[in-house]
Amino acid sequence: MKAYRLTVGGGVDGMQLVDEADPVAGSGEVLIRVRATSLNYRDLMLARASRDPVVPLSDGAGEIVAVGDGVHGLAPGDRVAGCFFPHWQDGDIQPAYIRDALGGGTCDGMLRELVALPANAVVKLPDYMSFDEGATLPCAALTAWNGMWEQARLKPGQSVLLLGTGGVSIIGLQLARAAGVRAIITSSSDDKLARARELGADATINYREVDDWDRAVLDLTEGHGVDLTLEVGGAGTFAKSMNATRVGGHVVLIGGLSGAPTEGPGVPLVGRNIRATRIYVGSQRMFEEMNRALAQSEIHPVIDRTFAFDEAVEAYRYLESQAHFGKIVIRV
């Protein structure tokens, strides 16, 4: 089979397309013919560091071509996606559940033609979804689902603030729209904000034009603030996210793209009883529940651009440019 591997110290341009022996489905495993993968910012960070020669990418979807002994409920031909954490099936997060994550450390990921995974580390795709769409779900979509429904337990009529127009925020917008949750979204691009309104955003804020966007959120919520902020910025946006969130609300921290948040002036954690929770994707059980919700409303994840398998480096560079809206897919 063909596979990409990072090279130690090689960065994005050091990724190599290599020939490797086809994997087989061992006991309790399924063999998947990968059809599509998708990129997350994590993948770019890992490629830049490139300390291990792993197969990159946590997210991928395809069809099962073989099953090993002891596998039940899955069969060749089933359309599936892999789980970000192969060992986290259910329950509260534990160190043992997250010791391996696809495409990171020494755990090979999905940017290859064939992959063998534990049978309890895959989920079936909704019937209406393409492989391209299914490949966007394991990290960004599940992270948004975890934050909105597992952590904040949003209800119809409540509100969510979404920062930027990357994968987490855009699928979060789609989930909010389907559930009757009011969505406010920010971006530095008026064109992207227009696209967000087409997807159902109730209000948009250009943070380049409105520096005190937290005050703008308060104005849009009659001074109360939102029930939940999905915080993807980290130190660069955390204080304003806290200011924009209502008393007793939630701030769910994801990724920390601009560094870890710190408590200090303007970060009213205690006085306003705001719950700030850092999350790390989610479990197989959450994934299955999310897929049922997606199917109920036939939500189609937003794909900005699709690259061919031999254009993997170009796909990374496009992610790096931050020009995308939604997800970037690499077909295999």
C-alpha positions in Angstrom: 0.0 0.0 0.0 0.9 3.7 -0.3 1.3 5.7 2.9 2.6 9.1 4.0 5.1 9.4 6.9 6.5 12.4 8.6 10.3 12.6 8.8 12.0 13.6 12.0 12.7 17.3 11.7 11.4 17.5 8.2 8.3 19.5 8.7 5.5 19.6 6.3 7.7 19.5 3.2 9.5 16.5 4.7 6.5 14.2 4.4 7.3 11.2 2.3 5.1 9.0 0.3 6.3 5.4 0.8 5.4 1.8 -0.1 4.6 -0.4 2.9 3.3 -3.9 3.4 -0.5 -4.2 3.5 -1.8 -4.5 7.1 -4.0 -7.4 8.0 -7.0 -7.6 10.4 -5.8 -9.3 13.6 -8.1 -10.7 16.3 -10.7 -8.1 17.2 -9.7 -5.8 14.4 -11.1 -4.6 11.1 -9.2 -3.7 8.0 -10.3 -0.5 6.3 -9.8 0.7 2.8 -9.3 4.4 3.5 -11.2 6.6 1.0 -10.9 10.1 2.5 -9.0 11.9 5.3 -9.3 15.4 6.7 -6.9 17.9 8.3 -7.0 19.5 11.8 -4.7 22.2 13.1 -3.2 19.5 15.4 -1.9 17.8 12.2 -0.1 20.9 11.2 1.5 21.3 14.6 2.6 17.7 14.6 4.1 18.0 11.2 6.0 21.1 12.1 7.5 19.4 15.2 7.9 16.0 13.4 9.6 14.1 16.2 8.3 10.7 15.2 8.1 9.2 11.7 4.4 8.4 12.0 1.7 8.2 9.4 -0.2 11.5 10.1 -3.8 12.5 10.4 -6.3 11.4 13.0 -9.4 11.7 10.8 -10.3 9.3 8.0 -13.2 7.2 6.6 -13.5 4.2 4.3 -15.1 0.8 3.9 -14.2 -2.4 5.8 -12.6 -4.9 3.6 -11.9 -7.7 6.1 -12.6 -8.5 9.8 -10.6 -10.5 12.2 -11.6 -13.2 14.6 -14.0 -12.2 17.4 -15.5 -9.2 15.6 -19.2 -8.8 15.8 -21.6 -6.2 14.4 -19.2 -5.1 11.6 -18.7 -6.7 8.2 -16.9 -6.1 4.9 -18.6 -3.3 3.0 -19.6 -1.3 6.1 -18.7 2.4 5.8 -16.9 3.6 8.9 -14.7 6.3 10.4 -11.9 5.7 12.8 -12.0 7.1 16.4 -9.5 9.7 17.4 -8.7 7.8 20.6 -8.8 4.1 19.8 -9.0 3.2 23.6 -11.8 5.6 24.7 -15.1 3.8 24.2 -17.1 5.4 27.0 -17.0 7.0 30.5 -15.0 9.9 31.8 -11.7 10.6 30.2 -8.8 8.6 31.8 -5.1 8.6 31.1 -5.3 5.0 29.7 -8.0 6.1 27.2 -5.9 8.9 25.7 -2.4 7.4 25.7 -2.8 6.8 22.0 -4.3 9.1 19.5 -4.2 8.4 15.7 -1.5 10.3 13.9 0.4 11.4 17.0 3.4 10.2 18.9 4.0 6.6 17.8 0.4 5.8 16.8 0.1 5.8 13.0 -2.8 7.7 11.6 -5.1 7.6 8.5 -3.1 9.1 5.6 -2.6 5.7 3.9 -4.5 3.4 1.7 -5.2 0.6 4.3 -5.5 0.7 8.1 -6.2 -2.0 10.7 -8.0 -0.7 13.8 -9.7 -2.3 16.8 -13.3 -3.0 16.0 -14.4 -0.9 19.0 -12.4 2.0 17.6 -14.6 2.7 14.6 -18.1 4.0 14.1 -20.5 3.5 11.2 -21.1 6.5 9.0 -24.6 7.9 8.5 -26.0 6.4 5.3 -26.5 9.7 3.5 -23.0 10.9 4.1 -20.1 10.7 1.6 -16.7 9.4 2.6 -15.4 13.0 2.2 -18.0 14.2 4.7 -17.5 11.3 7.1 -13.7 11.9 7.2 -14.4 15.3 8.8 -16.1 13.9 11.9 -13.6 12.2 14.2 -11.9 15.3 15.7 -13.5 18.7 14.9 -17.2 17.6 14.8 -16.9 15.4 17.9 -15.1 18.1 19.8 -17.9 20.5 19.0 -20.5 17.9 20.0 -18.7 17.2 23.3 -18.5 20.9 24.2 -22.1 21.7 23.3 -24.0 18.7 24.5 -21.8 16.7 26.9 -20.4 19.7 28.7 -22.8 22.6 28.4 -25.9 20.5 27.7 -27.4 23.3 25.6 -31.1 23.5 25.1 -33.2 25.1 22.4 -33.3 28.9 22.8 -29.9 29.1 24.5 -26.9 30.6 22.8 -23.3 29.7 21.7 -20.4 31.9 20.7 -18.2 30.4 18.0 -14.7 31.9 17.3 -13.5 31.8 13.7 -14.7 29.7 10.8 -12.6 26.6 11.1 -13.8 23.0 11.4 -15.0 23.1 15.0 -16.8 26.4 14.7 -18.6 25.6 11.4 -19.9 22.2 12.4 -20.8 23.8 15.8 -22.8 26.3 13.9 -24.6 23.6 11.9 -25.4 21.6 15.1 -26.7 24.8 16.8 -28.9 25.6 13.9 -30.4 22.1 13.9 -31.1 22.2 17.7 -32.6 25.6 17.8 -29.6 27.2 19.6 -28.8 30.8 18.8 -25.3 31.0 17.2 -23.0 34.1 17.2 -19.8 33.7 15.2 -16.7 35.8 14.7 -14.2 36.1 11.8 -11.8 38.6 10.3 -13.3 38.1 6.9 -16.6 39.6 5.8 -16.9 37.0 3.0 -16.6 34.2 5.6 -19.2 35.9 7.8 -21.6 36.1 4.9 -21.2 32.3 4.3 -21.8 31.8 8.0 -25.1 33.7 7.8 -26.1 31.5 4.9 -25.5 28.5 7.1 -27.8 30.0 9.7 -25.7 32.1 12.0 -28.0 34.5 14.0 -25.3 37.2 14.3 -21.8 37.8 13.1 -18.9 40.0 14.3 -15.8 41.0 12.3 -13.2 41.0 15.1 -10.7 43.0 13.0 -13.3 45.8 12.7 -14.7 45.4 16.3 -11.8 45.1 18.7 -14.0 44.8 21.7 -16.1 42.0 20.2 -16.9 40.7 23.7 -18.9 43.9 24.3 -20.6 43.3 20.9 -21.6 39.9 22.1 -23.1 41.4 25.3 -25.0 43.9 23.2 -26.4 41.1 21.1 -27.6 39.2 24.2 -29.2 42.1 26.0 -26.2 42.4 28.3 -26.4 38.8 29.6 -23.8 37.1 27.5 -23.9 33.7 25.8 -24.6 30.4 27.5 -21.5 28.8 26.0 -18.3 29.9 24.3 -16.4 27.3 22.3 -12.9 28.8 22.9 -10.4 27.9 20.2 -8.1 30.9 20.6 -6.3 30.3 23.9 -4.4 33.1 25.6 -5.2 35.5 22.8 -9.0 35.4 23.2 -9.7 33.8 26.6 -10.3 36.9 28.6 -12.8 38.3 26.1 -14.5 34.9 25.8 -15.0 35.0 29.6 -16.4 38.5 29.4 -18.8 37.5 26.6 -20.2 34.5 28.6 -23.1 34.9 31.0 -23.0 34.4 34.8 -23.1 30.7 35.4 -22.3 29.9 31.8 -19.7 27.7 30.2 -16.4 28.3 28.4 -15.1 25.1 26.8 -11.4 25.4 25.8 -10.4 23.6 22.6 -6.9 23.4 21.2 -5.3 26.5 22.5 -4.1 27.8 19.1 -2.6 30.9 20.7 -1.2 29.4 23.9 -2.7 28.3 27.2 -5.1 30.7 28.9 -4.1 32.3 32.2 -6.3 33.8 34.8 -5.7 37.5 35.5 -7.4 40.9 35.2 -10.5 40.7 33.1 -10.9 36.9 33.5 -13.7 36.6 36.1 -13.6 32.9 36.7 -14.9 33.0 40.3 -17.0 36.1 40.7 -19.3 35.2 37.8 -19.4 31.4 38.5 -18.4 30.6 35.0 -17.3 27.0 34.3 -14.1 26.8 32.2 -13.5 23.3 31.0 -10.7 22.0 28.7 -11.8 19.1 26.5 -10.0 16.7 24.3 -12.2 15.4 21.4 -14.5 12.6 22.8 -15.3 8.9 23.2 -16.7 6.3 20.8 -20.1 6.5 22.6 -20.2 10.3 22.0 -19.3 9.7 18.3 -22.2 7.3 17.8 -24.7 9.7 19.5 -23.4 12.6 17.4 -23.9 10.6 14.2 -27.5 9.8 15.2 -28.1 13.5 15.7 -26.4 14.4 12.4 -28.5 11.8 10.6 -31.7 13.1 12.2 -31.2 16.5 10.5 -29.2 15.2 7.5 -26.4 17.7 8.3 -23.7 17.8 5.6 -20.3 18.9 7.1 -18.9 21.9 5.2 -15.9 21.0 3.1 -13.9 24.0 1.8 -11.6 22.2 -0.6 -10.7 18.6 -1.5 -7.1 17.5 -2.5 -5.9 14.4 -4.2 -3.7 11.9 -2.3 -0.5 13.1 -4.1 -1.4 16.7 -3.1 -1.1 16.1 0.6 1.6 18.8 1.1 -0.5 21.3 -0.7 -3.4 20.5 1.6 -1.2 21.2 4.6 -0.1 24.5 3.1 -3.7 25.5 2.5 -4.6 24.8 6.1 -1.5 26.9 7.1 -2.8 29.8 5.0 -6.0 30.0 7.2 -8.0 30.7 4.0 -10.3 27.8 4.5 -13.9 27.8 5.7 -14.9 24.5 7.4 -12.8 21.4 6.6 -10.0 20.4 4.2 -10.2 16.9 2.8 -7.5 14.7 1.2 -9.0 11.8 -0.9 -7.1 8.5 -0.8 
